[in-house]
Amino acid sequence: MTPRVLVFGTGSVGITYAYLLSRAIPESNITAICRSNYDVATQRGFTINSTIWGSDLHVRPQVVRSVPEAVTQSQDQPFDYILVSSKALRSHPSTADLIRPAITPGKTAVVLMQNGIGIEQEYASLYAGDDVAILSSVVYLPVTQTAPAIVQHREVEHLHVGTYPATKVPDSHKKAARDFVALLTTAGATATLHDDVQAQRWAKLLVNGSWNPICALTKLCDGQFMHSAGSYGGVEENQENEAVQLVRDVMLEIASVAQASGYKDIDEKQVDFQLGRATARALPGIQPSMLADVLGGKSIEVDAIVGNTVRIARGKGIPVPMLRTIYLLAQGLNASFAS
């Protein structure tokens, strides 16, 4: 049967994958849970402008406001996949709790399309014994919602997928991961299946755990921050530029936690590769998502990205003084939005 998909968190990433999936399954088989863009999405659907696929592309899935409404509208037809593409923020009830009514044990796979490390455990704990496949995924998708229900995408689209945990899961969970990657491939998306996708999470965390909070705290794009070192040296002399050295030191702390967790390929070579990409960019550089959120007065995903890294490091006895400092400062920034 044709898969049915529920998108929880239909922002820029959710919109893009709703569009891509509509190239493989009917729009009527896709249900999108919307918040601030609900009115526009209901009236006109979603619009995608992409440097890869073209401009003025449209998709009109079923649009609802909540999980209970999605379940009611599905008329007892179970969802094969729930794409969780909302921001990884702490909430009460949790996202894992909120989507549970839409899960059919033995049928539904939950696809986590969120940033951070260690984000899967709350889902695994809540669904323990329920035969729910948890598919962890790492998204590379530079996309911005420029207006309600309208997104601008550029350059690349790649989704790395694997089960959580990587081992000792039922064969049906591994099959769900294979089938999801096959569905995306049929849709023309780029998806890679991994036996253990956590290595991809740690690799992305090198960038997300360093540039994201640093740019948010300074309100500077990455290139601007590197050039802010002033008299400490030029960007071309990485070893003398204190701003570049700061980012490198933070990345090395992340790499040390990754290696202690068993991911030896997250090393100094990867750190320097990621740093080299940033130093090669023209000014002002890239505006990371946390910086965009701060400029918009929104909470940032610092707990899932930095906080979880600090907690893993503490559990393994790995000192991460710079990450801990960044985490506490970013948490304070988050608190300022709530006050």
C-alpha positions as CSV (number, residue, x, y, z in Angstrom):
1,M,0.0,0.0,0.0
2,T,1.1,3.6,-0.6
3,P,2.7,5.0,2.6
4,R,1.0,7.6,4.7
5,V,3.1,10.3,6.3
6,L,2.5,12.8,9.1
7,V,4.8,15.8,9.4
8,F,5.1,17.2,12.9
9,G,6.6,20.6,12.7
10,T,6.0,22.0,9.2
11,G,8.6,24.7,9.2
12,S,11.3,25.0,6.5
13,V,12.6,21.4,6.8
14,G,9.1,19.9,7.1
15,I,7.8,21.8,4.1
16,T,10.7,20.7,1.9
17,Y,10.3,17.1,2.7
18,A,6.6,17.2,2.4
19,Y,7.2,18.5,-1.1
20,L,9.8,15.9,-1.9
21,L,7.6,13.1,-0.7
22,S,4.7,14.4,-2.8
23,R,6.8,13.4,-5.8
24,A,6.5,9.7,-4.8
25,I,3.1,9.5,-3.0
26,P,-0.2,11.4,-3.4
27,E,-0.5,14.7,-1.5
28,S,-3.6,13.4,0.2
29,N,-1.3,10.8,1.9
30,I,0.7,13.5,3.6
31,T,-0.7,15.4,6.6
32,A,1.1,18.5,7.9
33,I,0.7,19.9,11.4
34,C,1.1,23.6,11.2
35,R,1.2,26.5,13.7
36,S,2.1,30.0,12.6
37,N,1.8,29.2,8.9
38,Y,-1.5,27.3,9.2
39,D,-3.8,29.9,7.6
40,V,-1.6,30.4,4.5
41,A,-1.0,26.6,4.2
42,T,-4.7,25.9,4.4
43,Q,-5.5,28.5,1.7
44,R,-2.7,28.0,-0.7
45,G,-0.5,25.1,0.4
46,F,3.3,25.4,0.5
47,T,5.6,27.1,-2.0
48,I,9.2,25.9,-2.5
49,N,11.9,28.0,-4.3
50,S,15.0,25.9,-4.8
51,T,18.3,26.3,-6.7
52,I,18.2,22.5,-7.3
53,W,14.6,21.7,-8.2
54,G,13.3,25.0,-9.5
55,S,11.1,27.9,-8.4
56,D,7.5,28.3,-7.6
57,L,7.0,24.7,-6.8
58,H,3.8,23.8,-4.9
59,V,2.5,21.1,-2.6
60,R,-0.9,20.9,-0.9
61,P,-1.0,18.2,1.8
62,Q,-3.7,17.8,4.3
63,V,-3.2,20.6,6.8
64,V,-4.2,20.4,10.5
65,R,-3.4,22.1,13.8
66,S,-2.7,19.2,16.1
67,V,-2.0,15.5,16.4
68,P,-5.6,14.7,17.6
69,E,-7.0,16.5,14.5
70,A,-4.6,14.5,12.3
71,V,-5.7,11.2,13.8
72,T,-9.4,12.1,13.4
73,Q,-8.9,13.2,9.8
74,S,-7.0,9.9,9.0
75,Q,-10.2,7.9,9.6
76,D,-8.4,5.0,11.3
77,Q,-5.8,4.7,8.5
78,P,-2.5,4.4,10.3
79,F,0.6,6.5,9.5
80,D,3.6,4.7,8.2
81,Y,6.0,7.5,9.1
82,I,5.9,10.5,11.4
83,L,8.5,13.0,10.5
84,V,9.5,15.0,13.6
85,S,11.0,18.2,12.1
86,S,10.2,20.7,14.8
87,K,13.0,22.3,16.8
88,A,14.5,20.1,19.5
89,L,13.3,22.2,22.4
90,R,12.3,21.1,25.9
91,S,8.5,21.1,26.2
92,H,5.8,19.9,28.5
93,P,4.3,17.6,27.4
94,S,7.3,16.4,25.3
95,T,7.2,16.0,21.6
96,A,7.4,12.2,22.2
97,D,4.2,12.5,24.2
98,L,2.5,14.7,21.7
99,I,2.9,12.5,18.7
100,R,2.1,9.2,20.6
101,P,-1.7,9.2,19.7
102,A,-0.7,9.0,16.0
103,I,1.5,6.0,16.4
104,T,0.3,2.5,15.6
105,P,2.7,0.0,17.2
106,G,4.2,-2.4,14.7
107,K,3.3,0.0,11.8
108,T,4.5,3.5,12.4
109,A,8.2,4.6,12.3
110,V,9.2,7.8,14.0
111,V,11.8,9.7,11.9
112,L,13.7,12.3,14.0
113,M,14.8,15.1,11.7
114,Q,16.2,17.3,14.5
115,N,19.6,18.7,15.5
116,G,21.6,17.6,18.5
117,I,23.0,14.5,20.1
118,G,21.3,12.1,22.4
119,I,17.9,13.3,21.4
120,E,16.5,9.8,20.7
121,Q,16.5,8.4,24.3
122,E,13.3,10.1,25.4
123,Y,11.4,8.5,22.5
124,A,13.0,5.1,23.1
125,S,12.1,5.2,26.8
126,L,8.5,6.3,26.2
127,Y,7.9,3.7,23.5
128,A,9.8,0.9,25.1
129,G,7.9,-2.4,24.5
130,D,5.6,-0.8,21.9
131,D,7.4,-2.0,18.8
132,V,7.9,1.5,17.4
133,A,10.8,1.9,15.0
134,I,12.9,5.0,15.8
135,L,14.8,6.3,12.8
136,S,17.4,8.9,13.6
137,S,18.4,11.2,10.8
138,V,20.9,13.9,10.1
139,V,19.7,16.7,7.8
140,Y,21.8,18.8,5.5
141,L,19.4,21.2,4.0
142,P,20.1,25.0,3.8
143,V,16.5,26.2,3.7
144,T,14.7,29.2,5.2
145,Q,11.0,30.0,5.5
146,T,11.0,33.5,4.0
147,A,7.3,34.1,4.6
148,P,4.5,31.9,6.0
149,A,4.4,28.6,4.0
150,I,7.1,29.8,1.5
151,V,10.6,28.5,1.7
152,Q,13.9,29.2,-0.1
153,H,16.3,26.3,-0.5
154,R,19.8,26.3,-1.9
155,E,22.8,24.2,-2.8
156,V,22.3,20.8,-1.2
157,E,19.8,18.2,0.2
158,H,21.0,15.1,2.0
159,L,19.4,13.0,4.7
160,H,21.5,10.4,6.6
161,V,19.2,7.7,8.2
162,G,19.7,4.8,10.6
163,T,17.8,3.0,13.4
164,Y,18.1,4.0,17.0
165,P,19.7,2.1,18.6
166,A,22.0,0.9,15.9
167,T,22.0,-2.7,17.1
168,K,19.7,-5.1,18.9
169,V,16.6,-3.8,17.2
170,P,14.0,-6.0,15.4
171,D,14.6,-6.7,11.7
172,S,11.3,-4.8,11.0
173,H,12.9,-1.6,12.3
174,K,15.9,-2.1,10.0
175,K,13.4,-2.7,7.2
176,A,11.5,0.5,8.1
177,A,14.8,2.4,7.7
178,R,15.5,0.8,4.3
179,D,12.0,1.4,3.1
180,F,12.1,5.1,4.1
181,V,15.4,5.7,2.3
182,A,14.0,3.9,-0.8
183,L,10.9,6.1,-0.6
184,L,13.0,9.3,-0.5
185,T,15.2,8.0,-3.4
186,T,12.1,7.4,-5.5
187,A,11.0,10.9,-4.7
188,G,14.3,12.2,-6.1
189,A,15.8,13.1,-2.7
190,T,19.3,12.2,-1.6
191,A,19.2,9.7,1.3
192,T,21.9,7.5,2.7
193,L,21.3,4.5,5.0
194,H,23.8,3.9,7.8
195,D,24.3,0.9,10.1
196,D,25.1,3.5,12.8
197,V,24.0,7.0,12.0
198,Q,25.4,8.5,15.3
199,A,28.8,9.0,13.6
200,Q,27.0,11.4,11.2
201,R,25.3,13.1,14.2
202,W,28.7,13.7,15.9
203,A,30.2,15.0,12.6
204,K,27.5,17.6,12.2
205,L,27.7,18.5,15.9
206,L,31.3,19.8,15.3
207,V,29.7,22.6,13.4
208,N,26.4,22.9,15.3
209,G,27.9,22.8,18.7
210,S,30.5,25.5,18.0
211,W,29.4,27.9,15.3
212,N,25.7,27.9,16.2
213,P,25.9,29.1,19.8
214,I,28.9,31.3,19.2
215,C,27.2,33.2,16.4
216,A,24.0,33.4,18.5
217,L,25.8,34.8,21.5
218,T,27.7,37.4,19.4
219,K,24.9,38.1,16.9
220,L,27.5,37.7,14.1
221,C,27.7,35.4,11.1
222,D,30.6,33.0,11.2
223,G,32.8,35.1,8.9
224,Q,32.1,38.3,10.8
225,F,33.1,36.6,14.0
226,M,36.4,35.4,12.6
227,H,37.2,38.9,11.4
228,S,36.2,40.3,14.8
229,A,39.6,39.2,16.3
230,G,41.1,42.5,15.1
231,S,44.6,42.9,16.4
232,Y,44.9,39.2,17.2
233,G,45.7,38.4,13.6
234,G,44.1,37.9,10.2
235,V,41.8,35.1,9.2
236,E,44.4,33.9,6.7
237,E,46.7,33.0,9.7
238,N,44.5,30.6,11.5
239,Q,47.0,29.8,14.2
240,E,47.2,33.5,15.2
241,N,43.6,34.4,15.0
242,E,42.1,34.1,18.4
243,A,38.5,33.9,17.1
244,V,39.4,31.0,14.8
245,Q,41.3,29.4,17.6
246,L,38.4,29.7,20.0
247,V,36.1,27.9,17.5
248,R,38.7,25.2,16.9
249,D,39.2,24.6,20.6
250,V,35.4,24.2,21.1
251,M,35.3,21.8,18.1
252,L,38.2,19.8,19.7
253,E,36.2,19.5,22.9
254,I,33.3,18.1,20.9
255,A,35.6,15.7,19.1
256,S,37.0,14.4,22.4
257,V,33.5,13.5,23.6
258,A,32.7,11.8,20.3
259,Q,35.9,9.8,20.5
260,A,35.1,8.8,24.1
261,S,31.7,7.6,22.8
262,G,33.4,5.3,20.3
263,Y,33.5,7.5,17.2
264,K,37.2,7.7,16.5
265,D,36.8,9.3,13.1
266,I,35.6,12.5,14.7
267,D,39.2,13.8,15.1
268,E,41.5,16.8,14.6
269,K,41.5,16.2,10.8
270,Q,37.7,16.6,10.7
271,V,37.9,19.7,12.9
272,D,40.4,21.4,10.6
273,F,38.3,20.4,7.5
274,Q,35.2,22.0,9.0
275,L,37.1,25.1,10.1
276,G,38.7,25.4,6.7
277,R,35.2,25.5,5.1
278,A,34.3,28.5,7.2
279,T,37.5,30.4,6.7
280,A,37.2,30.1,3.0
281,R,33.8,31.8,2.8
282,A,33.4,35.4,1.7
283,L,32.1,37.9,4.3
284,P,29.7,38.0,6.0
285,G,29.7,34.2,6.0
286,I,26.9,31.9,7.0
287,Q,24.0,32.8,9.4
288,P,23.5,29.7,11.5
289,S,19.9,28.8,12.6
290,M,20.5,29.8,16.2
291,L,21.6,33.3,15.1
292,A,18.4,33.6,13.0
293,D,16.3,32.5,16.0
294,V,18.0,35.0,18.3
295,L,17.5,37.8,15.9
296,G,13.9,36.8,15.7
297,G,13.5,36.7,19.5
298,K,13.0,32.9,19.5
299,S,14.4,30.3,21.9
300,I,17.4,28.3,20.6
301,E,18.1,24.5,20.6
302,V,21.1,24.8,22.9
303,D,20.0,22.1,25.3
304,A,19.8,19.4,22.6
305,I,23.0,20.5,20.8
306,V,25.3,21.7,23.6
307,G,23.7,20.7,26.8
308,N,23.5,17.0,25.9
309,T,27.1,17.1,24.8
310,V,28.1,18.5,28.2
311,R,26.1,15.9,30.0
312,I,27.6,13.0,27.9
313,A,31.1,14.5,28.6
314,R,30.4,14.6,32.4
315,G,29.2,11.0,32.4
316,K,32.5,9.9,30.7
317,G,34.7,12.1,32.8
318,I,35.8,14.3,29.8
319,P,36.5,18.0,30.7
320,V,34.8,20.4,28.4
321,P,35.2,23.8,30.1
322,M,34.5,25.9,27.0
323,L,31.4,23.9,26.0
324,R,30.1,24.2,29.6
325,T,30.7,28.0,29.5
326,I,28.9,28.4,26.1
327,Y,26.0,26.2,27.4
328,L,25.4,28.3,30.5
329,L,25.7,31.6,28.6
330,A,23.3,30.3,25.9
331,Q,20.9,29.0,28.5
332,G,20.9,32.5,30.0
333,L,20.1,34.0,26.6
334,N,17.2,31.6,26.3
335,A,15.9,32.6,29.7
336,S,16.0,36.3,28.6
337,F,13.4,35.5,25.9
338,A,11.1,34.1,28.5
339,S,11.4,37.0,30.9
